[in-house]
């Protein structure tokens, strides 16, 4: 549930100018997720969200652009631990299965890692397609993915 909520929060703040915790809580409720203020506050801290100025003089929640690599790894590990159910591959493509509603958040965490061997990810509701540049690099990427999963 937490990984799904985190993925939903990331999606909401990317798509909408969310100014306050109350706005974020309301957006989550509209998606069918009830959350307390304390939980929402913890989620914001765990995701490392910050407030950035908007062109109209207001502020909105955003992911920091200067996150350190260890922070990105920790976030990916949390997402993988709570959301990833299986990993499989064929040729230069890897399929990551997740719990319902978490694939986009997990894919975003992978994209943030900016692995040179990975061309990109495509996420649905509960699965992610990871396209690896060369078939010979798949084992290396799989090894990293399994480490994230612990």
C-alpha positions as CSV (number, residue, x, y, z in Angstrom):
1,X,0.0,0.0,0.0
2,X,2.8,2.4,0.9
3,X,4.6,1.9,-2.5
4,X,1.4,2.4,-4.4
5,X,0.7,5.6,-2.4
6,X,4.2,6.9,-3.0
7,X,3.9,6.2,-6.7
8,X,0.5,8.0,-6.8
9,X,2.0,11.0,-4.9
10,X,4.8,11.2,-7.5
11,X,2.3,11.0,-10.3
12,X,0.0,13.7,-8.7
13,X,2.8,16.2,-8.1
14,X,4.1,15.7,-11.7
15,X,0.7,16.3,-13.2
16,X,-0.6,19.0,-10.8
17,X,0.6,22.1,-9.0
18,X,0.1,20.8,-5.4
19,X,0.8,23.7,-3.0
20,X,-0.1,22.2,0.4
21,X,-0.3,18.9,2.3
22,X,-4.1,19.5,2.3
23,X,-4.2,19.7,-1.5
24,X,-2.1,16.6,-1.8
25,X,-4.4,14.7,0.7
26,X,-7.4,15.8,-1.3
27,X,-5.9,14.7,-4.6
28,X,-5.1,11.3,-3.0
29,X,-8.7,11.0,-1.7
30,X,-10.0,11.7,-5.2
31,X,-7.9,8.7,-6.3
32,X,-9.5,6.6,-3.5
33,X,-6.7,6.7,-1.0
34,X,-7.4,7.9,2.5
35,X,-4.4,9.2,4.4
36,X,-3.8,10.9,7.7
37,X,-1.8,14.2,7.9
38,X,0.9,12.3,9.8
39,X,1.3,9.6,7.2
40,X,1.3,12.2,4.4
41,X,4.0,14.2,6.2
42,X,6.1,11.0,6.5
43,X,5.5,10.2,2.8
44,X,6.7,13.7,1.8
45,X,9.9,13.3,3.9
46,X,10.6,9.8,2.6
47,X,10.1,10.8,-1.0
48,X,12.4,13.8,-0.4
49,X,9.8,16.3,-1.8
50,X,10.6,20.0,-1.7
51,X,8.6,23.1,-2.4
52,X,9.7,25.1,-5.5
53,X,8.4,28.5,-6.7
54,X,6.0,28.6,-9.6
55,X,6.0,31.4,-12.3
56,X,2.8,32.9,-10.7
57,X,4.5,33.5,-7.3
58,X,3.1,30.4,-5.5
59,X,4.9,27.2,-4.4
60,X,4.4,23.6,-5.3
61,X,5.7,20.2,-4.3
62,X,8.4,18.8,-6.5
63,X,11.3,16.2,-6.5
64,X,14.6,17.9,-5.9
65,X,16.7,18.1,-9.1
66,X,20.0,17.8,-7.2
67,X,19.4,14.5,-5.3
68,X,22.6,12.6,-4.5
69,X,23.1,9.1,-6.0
70,X,22.9,7.4,-2.6
71,X,19.5,9.0,-2.0
72,X,18.3,7.8,-5.4
73,X,19.5,4.3,-4.6
74,X,17.8,4.3,-1.2
75,X,14.5,5.4,-2.9
76,X,14.8,2.7,-5.5
77,X,15.5,0.1,-2.9
78,X,12.4,1.1,-0.9
79,X,10.3,1.0,-4.0
80,X,11.7,-2.4,-5.1
81,X,11.3,-3.9,-1.6
82,X,7.7,-2.9,-1.3
83,X,6.4,-3.2,-4.9
84,X,8.4,-5.6,-7.1
85,X,7.0,-9.1,-7.3
86,X,9.1,-10.6,-10.1
87,X,11.8,-9.9,-12.7
88,X,12.2,-11.7,-16.0
89,X,13.9,-11.0,-19.3
90,X,14.2,-11.9,-23.0
91,X,17.0,-10.8,-25.3
92,X,17.6,-7.1,-24.4
93,X,14.2,-6.5,-22.6
94,X,13.5,-6.9,-18.9
95,X,10.0,-7.2,-17.5
96,X,9.5,-6.1,-13.9
97,X,6.2,-7.1,-12.3
98,X,4.9,-4.9,-9.5
99,X,1.9,-4.8,-7.2
100,X,-1.1,-3.0,-8.7
101,X,-0.7,0.7,-9.2
102,X,3.1,0.9,-8.4
103,X,4.8,0.4,-11.8
104,X,5.0,4.0,-12.7
105,X,6.7,5.0,-9.4
106,X,9.2,2.1,-9.6
107,X,9.9,3.0,-13.3
108,X,10.5,6.7,-12.2
109,X,12.9,5.5,-9.5
110,X,14.8,3.5,-12.1
111,X,14.8,6.3,-14.6
112,X,16.3,8.6,-11.9
113,X,19.3,6.2,-11.5
114,X,20.2,7.0,-15.1
115,X,22.0,3.7,-15.8
116,X,23.9,4.1,-19.1
117,X,23.0,0.5,-20.2
118,X,19.3,1.3,-20.0
119,X,17.7,3.1,-22.9
120,X,14.5,3.7,-21.0
121,X,11.4,2.2,-19.3
122,X,7.8,2.0,-20.1
123,X,5.4,1.5,-17.2
124,X,1.8,0.3,-17.0
125,X,-0.2,-0.3,-13.9
126,X,1.6,-3.4,-12.6
127,X,4.5,-4.0,-15.1
128,X,7.5,-2.2,-16.5
129,X,9.4,-2.8,-19.7
130,X,13.1,-2.0,-19.3
131,X,14.9,-1.7,-22.6
132,X,18.6,-2.5,-22.3
133,X,20.9,-1.1,-25.0
134,X,22.8,-4.3,-25.8
135,X,21.9,-7.9,-25.1
136,X,25.3,-8.4,-23.5
137,X,24.5,-5.8,-20.8
138,X,21.3,-7.6,-19.6
139,X,23.1,-9.7,-17.0
140,X,24.7,-6.6,-15.5
141,X,21.4,-4.8,-15.3
142,X,19.6,-7.8,-13.9
143,X,22.3,-8.1,-11.2
144,X,21.7,-4.4,-10.2
145,X,17.9,-4.9,-10.2
146,X,18.2,-7.9,-7.9
147,X,20.4,-6.0,-5.5
148,X,17.8,-3.3,-5.3
149,X,15.2,-6.0,-4.5
150,X,17.5,-7.3,-1.6
